[in-house]
Structure formats: structure tokens, C-alpha cells
């Protein structure tokens, strides 16, 4: 429901997270657009999406919605993100160890054949996409 709304506003959906935290359920919507997301964009999307969810979804119960830009340490959640940010420093957490660790840091080499290519020193690793728990830009 969020993606068509964002697309109609010229905004790209980066990620959605719905999880229980200390003070209750949180619905996080992370979005981006050329030139960056403004506070007005966040407010508009929050109101519009809130109205849609109130009408079309009855199983959420009480929740708090957060709408924001991805920030400097943006999450990389889709294969296209790994190509979009090729050449940037990233941190990747994996399900099972890669080179003896589950937290890998290196320079992103893109996405190819179901794997994220990562340069660590003079070595290039191919990390299977399904092995990635979390990936983000590193600053």
C-alpha cells in the first residue's frame, strides 16, 4: 500500500519495518527521492499513509508511525541498492560467517549473479544475497 502512494509523489520506498519495541508497535517507513526528502515530504506521506491504513487495514492495532529519509548510514535492502552505491564503503552482517566473521566491512563492488561483491583490501568476495541479514553504508 505504501509503494504506490510514494511512487505517485515521486518518492522511492527504501524499506518498511513493523516491529514491537519498548513502547509498543512501530511502523517505520524509509523513503528517498532525488534531491533528498524534506520534512514536508515526511509529514505528507505520514498523513496520507496513516489515512490509507486506517481505512484498509484492521489488524495492526495501536501503533506509532515514523516516516523518514534513509540518513547517511542508509540501509541497503534491495539488489538494485548494491549497484546504486557501488564504490562506497559498506558494513554487511551475514547469517553465516564469511571469512570467519558475520560482520564484514569493505568497498561495494555491485550486485551480480545473486551475490553482493565486496572488496576487502586486495581480495574481492561474493556474498550470496540470501546470506545478508543487514547491509548499510558506512561513514
N, C-alpha and C positions, 0 to 999 in steps of 0.2 A: 504493500500500500504506500510505503514511503517513496520508493524509487520513481514511480510515475509522477508523483507530486513534485519531487525535486527536479526531475527532468523538465517538467513544464515551466519551472522557474530558472532554467539554465544552470542548475546545480547538479553536481555528481555525488551520489551516495558512496561514501567510503566504507562505512561499517555501521552495523546496528548491534547493540548489546542489550540484553534484558536479563538482569540478574538481581538476586537478593543481596542486599548489603545491610550494614548495621542498622540503618534507619528505615528499612523497608525495600520495596522493589524499585529499581532504577531502570528506565529505558533511555539508553544513550544513542543518539543519532549523530554520527560524524559525517560531515559533508565538506565539499570543496567546490570552488569554481575559479575560472580564470580571473586573475586579479585579486583573489582571496575572498573569503567570506566576511561579511560585515555583521555587526551586532543587529542591524535591521533585518538581514537575511535570517539570522538565528531566531529572532523574535517572530517574524512572519511564518517561517516553517513550523515553529513550535505551536503557534496558534492554529494553523491550518491542519497540521497532522493531529494535534490534540482533538480537533473537531471531528476529523475522519474516524479516529479510533473510538471516540465516544459513541458514534453512531453505528459503526460496523463491527466493533469487537466488544464482546461482553464477558470474555473470560480473563481479562487482565486483572481485574480487581483494582484496588488502590495502588498507584504507582506515581513516581516523580519522573518527569521527562527532562533530559539535558540535551540540548542541541548545540553543537559547536563545530569549529574547524578542526582539522587534524593536528595542528600545532607543529612545532619544529621537529619533534620526535615521532612524527606520524607513523601510524601502523601501516604495514603493507599486507593487505588481506587478499588480494586477487592476483592471478598470474600477470595481468597487464601492469600492475604496480611495479613488479620487479624489472620490467623493461623500461617503464617510465623513469625510474630513478637509477638507471644503470650508471655506474661510475661513482656512486655515493657510498659513504661508509654506512654499514648496517649492523645490527645485532639480531641474531636469529636464535630462538630457543627451539629445540627439537624434542620429539617424543623419545627417540633413542639416540645414543651418543654418535657423534661424528668426530672422528679423530680423537676419541677418548673424552669428549665433553658434550654436554647438551646445550651449552651457551657458546655460540660461535660468532666471532666478530671479524668483519673483513669488508672488502670493496665489492659491491654488487656488480656482477657481470651479465645480468639479464636472466631471462627465463627461456629454457629450451628443452624440448622433449620431456616435459613433465618434471623438470628439475630447475632449481634456482642455482645459478652459477655464482660462486663466491671466490674471490681472490684473497688468499691469506698469505702474505709475503710473496714468494715466488711460486706458490702452489695454487692451483685452481680446483675447487671442489664442486661437485654437482650434488646438491642436497635435494632429494625427492620432495616434491611439494607436499605429499601426504605425511611426511615426517615433520613438517613445520607446525609447531604449536603457536608461535608468535614471532613476528618479524617487525622491526621498526627501524627508521632512520636513526643514526647515532650522531649526536652533537657533543 
